[in-house]
Amino acid sequence: MSRTRRGDAALALTTLLLAACQAAATSTPGRTSTPSPSPELTATATPIATPAPTGSPTTTPAASETFPATPVVATLDIAYDSSGAPFDPAKVGGLIPGQVQGSWYRSAGFYVVVYATVELTETGSLCPGNSIETASGYEFVSNAPTAPEACTGQESTLAPPPVGVRFCSSLASGAFAYLTAIPATTEGVLYASIERAQPGGSIVGITGRAATTAGPAPEVDLEALGCSPVPGL
């Protein structure tokens, strides 16, 4: 073979190998999409730092505990103003009917409700409350503040500790729990409300209801979920 032909063959072989490498480098394997978990009542799992290799196997820590799914859920879609005036969202921190959701659980023998989609940094302090409607009427009515003095004007239903609001590290921003005065064995229609007393003495708020017959409310451990009372109360 002449020197020219040998050079041409080598050049063709080099070109062929280069094209094969480029094709392998740009080939992308197919991906299987993973459904995103529901953001309801769950905080983003704490990122796990990757330790430097030590030559020995390591155990991956479990994600922090979160509130489980519950069948007993109420949308706070009923607005009211005890003075009879039209409902004004500005009187309750800008909250509108249908914005907030109340999810029900049981803990230590009592019902617990988690209020979601309530950004207290935007609404200011509020006075959530709850009760249950049974054959005897409304029972175990209580209100408790999200900050000291937030229930001024609603002292007649103000709950003494341990009933009251709990801020939980396991909940995402805009959600908080409330340990109610309602015994966990009580059956009926549960009411979750968020209210604010007005200077003239009226009460403005939104409420929603959920029947205990919707299913068993899950048992939760508030301490394990990182829940603590409102500071200063």
Secondary structure, DSSP 4 states (H G I P E B T S, - for coil): --HHHHHHHHHHHHHHHHHHHHHHHH--------PPPP-TT-PPPPPPP-PPP-SS--PPPPPPP-PPP-S-EEE--EEEETTSSPP-GGGGTT--TTS-EEEEEEETTEEEEEEES--HHHH---EEEEEEEETTEEEEEEE--SSTTTTTT-GGGBPPTTSEEEEETTSPTTEEEEEEEEETT--SEEEEEEEEE-TTS-EEEEEEEEEGGG-PPPB--TTTTTEEEPTT-
